[in-house]
Amino acid sequence: FERPADPFVFNFMGIANYIHVRREGDDYLVGSGEQRIPWEPPKGDAPRWVAGFRPSDVQIAPMGSGLRGTVKRASFLGSMIDYLIEVDGTQLRTSIETHEAIAKGL
């Protein structure tokens, strides 16, 4: 689940998020290039990557560190809230336990 053999297996094993990353000097940029991320790319000299990660790897927080995004949808699912977040034109999914979302003011 965490280290699949290839993208097909990654998708098959559950919901997946993807975001385009490119290198500019020592920086790694996403989307339009206005947002930098701390990232250790896979081995190789490629200037561009598509990073795949699970919804559980995404944390929602008030403005501050991390990538800036806009919540496009929040779906109440009882004990969980499922979020669709747009980051530089890319839609990402995550979920958070309802009680945690309430405590964070989300």
N, CA, C and O atoms as a GROMACS GRO file, in nm:
protein
  424
    1PHE      N    1   0.083  -0.120   0.000
    1PHE     CA    2   0.000   0.000   0.000
    1PHE      C    3   0.087   0.126   0.000
    1PHE      O    4   0.058   0.220  -0.074
    2GLU      N    5   0.192   0.128   0.081
    2GLU     CA    6   0.277   0.247   0.093
    2GLU      C    7   0.386   0.253  -0.014
    2GLU      O    8   0.427   0.362  -0.053
    3ARG      N    9   0.433   0.139  -0.063
    3ARG     CA   10   0.540   0.137  -0.163
    3ARG      C   11   0.505   0.040  -0.276
    3ARG      O   12   0.566  -0.066  -0.288
    4PRO      N   13   0.407   0.076  -0.358
    4PRO     CA   14   0.366  -0.014  -0.466
    4PRO      C   15   0.473  -0.024  -0.575
    4PRO      O   16   0.560   0.061  -0.587
    5ALA      N   17   0.463  -0.130  -0.651
    5ALA     CA   18   0.562  -0.157  -0.755
    5ALA      C   19   0.555  -0.058  -0.872
    5ALA      O   20   0.657  -0.028  -0.934
    6ASP      N   21   0.435  -0.008  -0.902
    6ASP     CA   22   0.420   0.084  -1.015
    6ASP      C   23   0.291   0.165  -0.998
    6ASP      O   24   0.212   0.138  -0.908
    7PRO      N   25   0.269   0.265  -1.085
    7PRO     CA   26   0.150   0.350  -1.072
    7PRO      C   27   0.018   0.274  -1.082
    7PRO      O   28  -0.079   0.310  -1.015
    8PHE      N   29   0.012   0.169  -1.164
    8PHE     CA   30  -0.111   0.091  -1.175
    8PHE      C   31  -0.148   0.031  -1.040
    8PHE      O   32  -0.263   0.040  -0.997
    9VAL      N   33  -0.052  -0.030  -0.973
    9VAL     CA   34  -0.076  -0.090  -0.842
    9VAL      C   35  -0.113   0.018  -0.741
    9VAL      O   36  -0.201  -0.002  -0.658
   10PHE      N   37  -0.046   0.132  -0.747
   10PHE     CA   38  -0.075   0.243  -0.657
   10PHE      C   39  -0.221   0.284  -0.667
   10PHE      O   40  -0.289   0.301  -0.565
   11ASN      N   41  -0.272   0.300  -0.790
   11ASN     CA   42  -0.413   0.336  -0.810
   11ASN      C   43  -0.506   0.224  -0.768
   11ASN      O   44  -0.612   0.250  -0.709
   12PHE      N   45  -0.469   0.102  -0.797
   12PHE     CA   46  -0.554  -0.013  -0.766
   12PHE      C   47  -0.574  -0.029  -0.615
   12PHE      O   48  -0.679  -0.075  -0.571
   13MET      N   49  -0.474   0.007  -0.538
   13MET     CA   50  -0.477  -0.014  -0.393
   13MET      C   51  -0.559   0.090  -0.316
   13MET      O   52  -0.570   0.079  -0.194
   14GLY      N   53  -0.614   0.188  -0.383
   14GLY     CA   54  -0.696   0.286  -0.312
   14GLY      C   55  -0.689   0.423  -0.375
   14GLY      O   56  -0.627   0.442  -0.480
   15ILE      N   57  -0.753   0.519  -0.310
   15ILE     CA   58  -0.756   0.656  -0.361
   15ILE      C   59  -0.614   0.712  -0.363
   15ILE      O   60  -0.538   0.696  -0.268
   16ALA      N   61  -0.581   0.778  -0.472
   16ALA     CA   62  -0.447   0.834  -0.487
   16ALA      C   63  -0.456   0.981  -0.527
   16ALA      O   64  -0.544   1.021  -0.604
   17ASN      N   65  -0.366   1.060  -0.475
   17ASN     CA   66  -0.348   1.199  -0.514
   17ASN      C   67  -0.220   1.209  -0.595
   17ASN      O   68  -0.123   1.137  -0.569
   18TYR      N   69  -0.219   1.298  -0.694
   18TYR     CA   70  -0.099   1.323  -0.773
   18TYR      C   71  -0.078   1.473  -0.786
   18TYR      O   72  -0.174   1.549  -0.798
   19ILE      N   73   0.047   1.514  -0.782
   19ILE     CA   74   0.079   1.655  -0.804
   19ILE      C   75   0.210   1.664  -0.882
   19ILE      O   76   0.303   1.587  -0.857
   20HIS      N   77   0.216   1.756  -0.976
   20HIS     CA   78   0.336   1.774  -1.058
   20HIS      C   79   0.438   1.857  -0.981
   20HIS      O   80   0.405   1.960  -0.921
   21VAL      N   81   0.562   1.811  -0.985
   21VAL     CA   82   0.672   1.877  -0.914
   21VAL      C   83   0.785   1.900  -1.015
   21VAL      O   84   0.813   1.813  -1.098
   22ARG      N   85   0.847   2.015  -1.008
   22ARG     CA   86   0.964   2.039  -1.094
   22ARG      C   87   1.075   2.103  -1.012
   22ARG      O   88   1.051   2.173  -0.913
   23ARG      N   89   1.196   2.077  -1.056
   23ARG     CA   90   1.313   2.131  -0.986
   23ARG      C   91   1.360   2.258  -1.057
   23ARG      O   92   1.370   2.264  -1.179
   24GLU      N   93   1.389   2.359  -0.975
   24GLU     CA   94   1.454   2.482  -1.022
   24GLU      C   95   1.567   2.510  -0.926
   24GLU      O   96   1.544   2.558  -0.815
   25GLY      N   97   1.688   2.481  -0.967
   25GLY     CA   98   1.803   2.494  -0.877
   25GLY      C   99   1.789   2.396  -0.762
   25GLY      O  100   1.776   2.276  -0.784
   26ASP      N  101   1.791   2.447  -0.640
   26ASP     CA  102   1.775   2.362  -0.522
   26ASP      C  103   1.631   2.357  -0.473
   26ASP      O  104   1.602   2.293  -0.372
   27ASP      N  105   1.539   2.423  -0.544
   27ASP     CA  106   1.399   2.427  -0.502
   27ASP      C  107   1.316   2.327  -0.579
   27ASP      O  108   1.346   2.293  -0.694
   28TYR      N  109   1.211   2.279  -0.514
   28TYR     CA  110   1.112   2.192  -0.577
   28TYR      C  111   0.979   2.266  -0.574
   28TYR      O  112   0.929   2.302  -0.468
   29LEU      N  113   0.922   2.288  -0.693
   29LEU     CA  114   0.803   2.371  -0.708
   29LEU      C  115   0.686   2.286  -0.756
   29LEU      O  116   0.704   2.189  -0.828
   30VAL      N  117   0.565   2.326  -0.714
   30VAL     CA  118   0.445   2.256  -0.759
   30VAL      C  119   0.359   2.351  -0.841
   30VAL      O  120   0.368   2.473  -0.828
   31GLY      N  121   0.275   2.292  -0.925
   31GLY     CA  122   0.178   2.370  -1.001
   31GLY      C  123   0.242   2.479  -1.084
   31GLY      O  124   0.332   2.452  -1.164
   32SER      N  125   0.196   2.602  -1.066
   32SER     CA  126   0.243   2.716  -1.145
   32SER      C  127   0.383   2.760  -1.105
   32SER      O  128   0.442   2.847  -1.169
   33GLY      N  129   0.438   2.701  -1.000
   33GLY     CA  130   0.573   2.734  -0.956
   33GLY      C  131   0.580   2.837  -0.847
   33GLY      O  132   0.689   2.879  -0.807
   34GLU      N  133   0.465   2.879  -0.796
   34GLU     CA  134   0.464   2.979  -0.690
   34GLU      C  135   0.481   2.918  -0.551
   34GLU      O  136   0.510   2.988  -0.454
   35GLN      N  137   0.464   2.787  -0.542
   35GLN     CA  138   0.474   2.721  -0.412
   35GLN      C  139   0.589   2.622  -0.411
   35GLN      O  140   0.601   2.538  -0.500
   36ARG      N  141   0.672   2.634  -0.309
   36ARG     CA  142   0.786   2.543  -0.292
   36ARG      C  143   0.750   2.438  -0.188
   36ARG      O  144   0.674   2.464  -0.094
   37ILE      N  145   0.806   2.320  -0.208
   37ILE     CA  146   0.783   2.214  -0.110
   37ILE      C  147   0.916   2.154  -0.067
   37ILE      O  148   1.009   2.146  -0.148
   38PRO      N  149   0.925   2.111   0.059
   38PRO     CA  150   1.042   2.033   0.099
   38PRO      C  151   1.021   1.892   0.044
   38PRO      O  152   0.919   1.830   0.073
   39TRP      N  153   1.116   1.843  -0.032
   39TRP     CA  154   1.093   1.714  -0.097
   39TRP      C  155   1.225   1.649  -0.130
   39TRP      O  156   1.320   1.714  -0.172
   40GLU      N  157   1.230   1.519  -0.110
   40GLU     CA  158   1.344   1.439  -0.155
   40GLU      C  159   1.297   1.358  -0.273
   40GLU      O  160   1.223   1.261  -0.256
   41PRO      N  161   1.338   1.396  -0.393
   41PRO     CA  162   1.291   1.325  -0.512
   41PRO      C  163   1.353   1.187  -0.522
   41PRO      O  164   1.452   1.156  -0.456
   42PRO      N  165   1.293   1.104  -0.607
   42PRO     CA  166   1.356   0.974  -0.633
   42PRO      C  167   1.491   0.996  -0.698
   42PRO      O  168   1.520   1.105  -0.749
   43LYS      N  169   1.574   0.894  -0.698
   43LYS     CA  170   1.707   0.906  -0.757
   43LYS      C  171   1.696   0.936  -0.906
   43LYS      O  172   1.605   0.890  -0.974
   44GLY      N  173   1.790   1.014  -0.954
   44GLY     CA  174   1.792   1.049  -1.095
   44GLY      C  175   1.800   1.199  -1.114
   44GLY      O  176   1.786   1.276  -1.019
   45ASP      N  177   1.822   1.239  -1.238
   45ASP     CA  178   1.839   1.381  -1.269
   45ASP      C  179   1.718   1.444  -1.335
   45ASP      O  180   1.727   1.556  -1.385
   46ALA      N  181   1.606   1.377  -1.337
   46ALA     CA  182   1.488   1.431  -1.405
   46ALA      C  183   1.450   1.567  -1.345
   46ALA      O  184   1.451   1.582  -1.223
   47PRO      N  185   1.417   1.665  -1.429
   47PRO     CA  186   1.379   1.796  -1.377
   47PRO      C  187   1.232   1.803  -1.335
   47PRO      O  188   1.190   1.898  -1.269
   48ARG      N  189   1.153   1.701  -1.373
   48ARG     CA  190   1.010   1.700  -1.341
   48ARG      C  191   0.968   1.562  -1.293
   48ARG      O  192   1.020   1.459  -1.337
   49TRP      N  193   0.870   1.562  -1.202
   49TRP     CA  194   0.816   1.438  -1.148
   49TRP      C  195   0.665   1.453  -1.131
   49TRP      O  196   0.612   1.564  -1.131
   50VAL      N  197   0.600   1.341  -1.118
   50VAL     CA  198   0.462   1.338  -1.071
   50VAL      C  199   0.467   1.264  -0.939
   50VAL      O  200   0.497   1.144  -0.935
   51ALA      N  201   0.438   1.335  -0.830
   51ALA     CA  202   0.442   1.275  -0.697
   51ALA      C  203   0.305   1.217  -0.664
   51ALA      O  204   0.204   1.285  -0.676
   52GLY      N  205   0.303   1.091  -0.623
   52GLY     CA  206   0.179   1.025  -0.583
   52GLY      C  207   0.179   1.004  -0.433
   52GLY      O  208   0.280   0.966  -0.374
   53PHE      N  209   0.064   1.029  -0.370
   53PHE     CA  210   0.053   1.010  -0.226
   53PHE      C  211  -0.092   0.985  -0.190
   53PHE      O  212  -0.183   1.013  -0.269
   54ARG      N  213  -0.113   0.932  -0.073
   54ARG     CA  214  -0.246   0.894  -0.027
   54ARG      C  215  -0.317   1.012   0.041
   54ARG      O  216  -0.252   1.104   0.090
   55PRO      N  217  -0.450   1.008   0.044
   55PRO     CA  218  -0.524   1.110   0.119
   55PRO      C  219  -0.480   1.121   0.265
   55PRO      O  220  -0.483   1.230   0.322
   56SER      N  221  -0.439   1.011   0.324
   56SER     CA  222  -0.395   1.013   0.464
   56SER      C  223  -0.264   1.089   0.482
   56SER      O  224  -0.227   1.122   0.595
   57ASP      N  225  -0.192   1.117   0.372
   57ASP     CA  226  -0.068   1.194   0.379
   57ASP      C  227  -0.092   1.345   0.378
   57ASP      O  228   0.000   1.423   0.400
   58VAL      N  229  -0.217   1.386   0.354
   58VAL     CA  230  -0.252   1.528   0.346
   58VAL      C  231  -0.311   1.572   0.479
   58VAL      O  232  -0.402   1.509   0.532
   59GLN      N  233  -0.259   1.681   0.533
   59GLN     CA  234  -0.312   1.737   0.658
   59GLN      C  235  -0.366   1.876   0.629
   59GLN      O  236  -0.302   1.957   0.562
   60ILE      N  237  -0.485   1.903   0.681
   60ILE     CA  238  -0.545   2.035   0.665
   60ILE      C  239  -0.508   2.120   0.785
   60ILE      O  240  -0.517   2.075   0.900
   61ALA      N  241  -0.465   2.242   0.757
   61ALA     CA  242  -0.428   2.335   0.865
   61ALA      C  243  -0.462   2.476   0.820
   61ALA      O  244  -0.474   2.503   0.701
   62PRO      N  245  -0.478   2.568   0.916
   62PRO     CA  246  -0.497   2.708   0.878
   62PRO      C  247  -0.374   2.758   0.801
   62PRO      O  248  -0.271   2.691   0.799
   63MET      N  249  -0.386   2.872   0.739
   63MET     CA  250  -0.275   2.929   0.661
   63MET      C  251  -0.147   2.928   0.743
   63MET      O  252  -0.148   2.955   0.863
   64GLY      N  253  -0.038   2.898   0.677
   64GLY     CA  254   0.090   2.893   0.744
   64GLY      C  255   0.185   2.810   0.661
   64GLY      O  256   0.204   2.837   0.542
   65SER      N  257   0.245   2.711   0.721
   65SER     CA  258   0.340   2.627   0.649
   65SER      C  259   0.266   2.529   0.559
   65SER      O  260   0.147   2.503   0.578
   66GLY      N  261   0.337   2.477   0.463
   66GLY     CA  262   0.277   2.380   0.372
   66GLY      C  263   0.225   2.446   0.246
   66GLY      O  264   0.248   2.565   0.222
   67LEU      N  265   0.156   2.369   0.166
   67LEU     CA  266   0.100   2.420   0.041
   67LEU      C  267  -0.031   2.494   0.068
   67LEU      O  268  -0.110   2.452   0.153
   68ARG      N  269  -0.053   2.602  -0.003
   68ARG     CA  270  -0.180   2.675   0.006
   68ARG      C  271  -0.280   2.609  -0.087
   68ARG      O  272  -0.248   2.573  -0.201
   69GLY      N  273  -0.401   2.593  -0.039
   69GLY     CA  274  -0.506   2.536  -0.120
   69GLY      C  275  -0.641   2.591  -0.079
   69GLY      O  276  -0.654   2.662   0.021
   70THR      N  277  -0.741   2.558  -0.158
   70THR     CA  278  -0.878   2.601  -0.133
   70THR      C  279  -0.966   2.479  -0.119
   70THR      O  280  -0.965   2.391  -0.206
   71VAL      N  281  -1.042   2.472  -0.011
   71VAL     CA  282  -1.136   2.362   0.007
   71VAL      C  283  -1.251   2.384  -0.090
   71VAL      O  284  -1.322   2.484  -0.081
   72LYS      N  285  -1.268   2.290  -0.182
   72LYS     CA  286  -1.374   2.298  -0.282
   72LYS      C  287  -1.499   2.225  -0.237
   72LYS      O  288  -1.610   2.259  -0.276
   73ARG      N  289  -1.481   2.123  -0.154
   73ARG     CA  290  -1.593   2.045  -0.106
   73ARG      C  291  -1.558   1.982   0.027
   73ARG      O  292  -1.445   1.935   0.046
   74ALA      N  293  -1.652   1.981   0.118
   74ALA     CA  294  -1.638   1.910   0.245
   74ALA      C  295  -1.764   1.825   0.260
   74ALA      O  296  -1.874   1.879   0.269
   75SER      N  297  -1.747   1.693   0.263
   75SER     CA  298  -1.862   1.602   0.273
   75SER      C  299  -1.862   1.534   0.408
   75SER      O  300  -1.768   1.463   0.443
   76PHE      N  301  -1.968   1.557   0.484
   76PHE     CA  302  -1.984   1.494   0.615
   76PHE      C  303  -2.021   1.348   0.596
   76PHE      O  304  -2.120   1.316   0.530
   77LEU      N  305  -1.940   1.259   0.652
   77LEU     CA  306  -1.962   1.114   0.639
   77LEU      C  307  -1.978   1.049   0.776
   77LEU      O  308  -1.931   0.937   0.797
   78GLY      N  309  -2.042   1.117   0.868
   78GLY     CA  310  -2.058   1.064   1.003
   78GLY      C  311  -1.936   1.092   1.086
   78GLY      O  312  -1.915   1.204   1.131
   79SER      N  313  -1.854   0.990   1.107
   79SER     CA  314  -1.735   1.006   1.191
   79SER      C  315  -1.619   1.073   1.117
   79SER      O  316  -1.518   1.107   1.179
   80MET      N  317  -1.633   1.092   0.986
   80MET     CA  318  -1.527   1.152   0.905
   80MET      C  319  -1.584   1.265   0.819
   80MET      O  320  -1.704   1.269   0.790
   81ILE      N  321  -1.496   1.357   0.780
   81ILE     CA  322  -1.530   1.457   0.679
   81ILE      C  323  -1.430   1.440   0.566
   81ILE      O  324  -1.309   1.443   0.587
   82ASP      N  325  -1.482   1.422   0.444
   82ASP     CA  326  -1.400   1.404   0.326
   82ASP      C  327  -1.386   1.540   0.257
   82ASP      O  328  -1.486   1.607   0.232
   83TYR      N  329  -1.263   1.580   0.227
   83TYR     CA  330  -1.236   1.711   0.167
   83TYR      C  331  -1.179   1.695   0.027
   83TYR      O  332  -1.100   1.605   0.000
   84LEU      N  333  -1.220   1.785  -0.061
   84LEU     CA  334  -1.160   1.801  -0.192
   84LEU      C  335  -1.093   1.938  -0.190
   84LEU      O  336  -1.160   2.040  -0.173
   85ILE      N  337  -0.962   1.940  -0.207
   85ILE     CA  338  -0.883   2.063  -0.194
   85ILE      C  339  -0.814   2.091  -0.327
   85ILE      O  340  -0.757   2.001  -0.388
   86GLU      N  341  -0.820   2.216  -0.371
   86GLU     CA  342  -0.752   2.254  -0.494
   86GLU      C  343  -0.622   2.326  -0.461
   86GLU      O  344  -0.622   2.427  -0.390
   87VAL      N  345  -0.512   2.274  -0.514
   87VAL     CA  346  -0.379   2.332  -0.496
   87VAL      C  347  -0.323   2.360  -0.635
   87VAL      O  348  -0.291   2.268  -0.710
   88ASP      N  349  -0.312   2.487  -0.670
   88ASP     CA  350  -0.259   2.527  -0.801
   88ASP      C  351  -0.323   2.450  -0.916
   88ASP      O  352  -0.253   2.400  -1.005
   89GLY      N  353  -0.454   2.439  -0.915
   89GLY     CA  354  -0.526   2.373  -1.023
   89GLY      C  355  -0.534   2.223  -1.013
   89GLY      O  356  -0.598   2.159  -1.097
   90THR      N  357  -0.471   2.164  -0.913
   90THR     CA  358  -0.475   2.020  -0.893
   90THR      C  359  -0.568   1.989  -0.776
   90THR      O  360  -0.558   2.051  -0.670
   91GLN      N  361  -0.657   1.892  -0.795
   91GLN     CA  362  -0.749   1.855  -0.688
   91GLN      C  363  -0.691   1.739  -0.609
   91GLN      O  364  -0.649   1.637  -0.664
   92LEU      N  365  -0.691   1.756  -0.477
   92LEU     CA  366  -0.640   1.655  -0.385
   92LEU      C  367  -0.751   1.616  -0.289
   92LEU      O  368  -0.836   1.698  -0.254
   93ARG      N  369  -0.749   1.490  -0.246
   93ARG     CA  370  -0.848   1.444  -0.148
   93ARG      C  371  -0.781   1.409  -0.017
   93ARG      O  372  -0.668   1.359  -0.014
   94THR      N  373  -0.853   1.436   0.090
   94THR     CA  374  -0.811   1.395   0.223
   94THR      C  375  -0.935   1.380   0.308
   94THR      O  376  -1.044   1.421   0.268
   95SER      N  377  -0.920   1.323   0.424
   95SER     CA  378  -1.031   1.314   0.518
   95SER      C  379  -0.976   1.331   0.658
   95SER      O  380  -0.858   1.308   0.684
   96ILE      N  381  -1.063   1.372   0.747
   96ILE     CA  382  -1.025   1.396   0.885
   96ILE      C  383  -1.142   1.354   0.973
   96ILE      O  384  -1.258   1.366   0.932
   97GLU      N  385  -1.112   1.305   1.091
   97GLU     CA  386  -1.219   1.267   1.182
   97GLU      C  387  -1.299   1.391   1.219
   97GLU      O  388  -1.243   1.498   1.240
   98THR      N  389  -1.430   1.375   1.226
   98THR     CA  390  -1.520   1.488   1.250
   98THR      C  391  -1.484   1.565   1.376
   98THR      O  392  -1.480   1.688   1.375
   99HIS      N  393  -1.458   1.494   1.486
   99HIS     CA  394  -1.426   1.563   1.611
   99HIS      C  395  -1.297   1.644   1.600
   99HIS      O  396  -1.284   1.749   1.662
  100GLU      N  397  -1.202   1.595   1.520
  100GLU     CA  398  -1.076   1.669   1.500
  100GLU      C  399  -1.100   1.794   1.415
  100GLU      O  400  -1.044   1.900   1.443
  101ALA      N  401  -1.185   1.782   1.313
  101ALA     CA  402  -1.218   1.897   1.228
  101ALA      C  403  -1.286   2.006   1.310
  101ALA      O  404  -1.256   2.124   1.293
  102ILE      N  405  -1.376   1.967   1.399
  102ILE     CA  406  -1.445   2.064   1.484
  102ILE      C  407  -1.346   2.132   1.577
  102ILE      O  408  -1.352   2.254   1.595
  103ALA      N  409  -1.256   2.054   1.637
  103ALA     CA  410  -1.157   2.111   1.729
  103ALA      C  411  -1.064   2.210   1.659
  103ALA      O  412  -1.021   2.308   1.720
  104LYS      N  413  -1.034   2.186   1.531
  104LYS     CA  414  -0.946   2.275   1.454
  104LYS      C  415  -1.022   2.391   1.389
  104LYS      O  416  -0.961   2.479   1.328
  105GLY      N  417  -1.153   2.391   1.403
  105GLY     CA  418  -1.233   2.496   1.341
  105GLY      C  419  -1.248   2.480   1.192
  105GLY      O  420  -1.266   2.578   1.119
  106LEU      N  421  -1.240   2.357   1.145
  106LEU     CA  422  -1.252   2.332   1.002
  106LEU      C  423  -1.394   2.296   0.968
  106LEU      O  424  -1.426   2.271   0.852
   0.00000   0.00000   0.00000
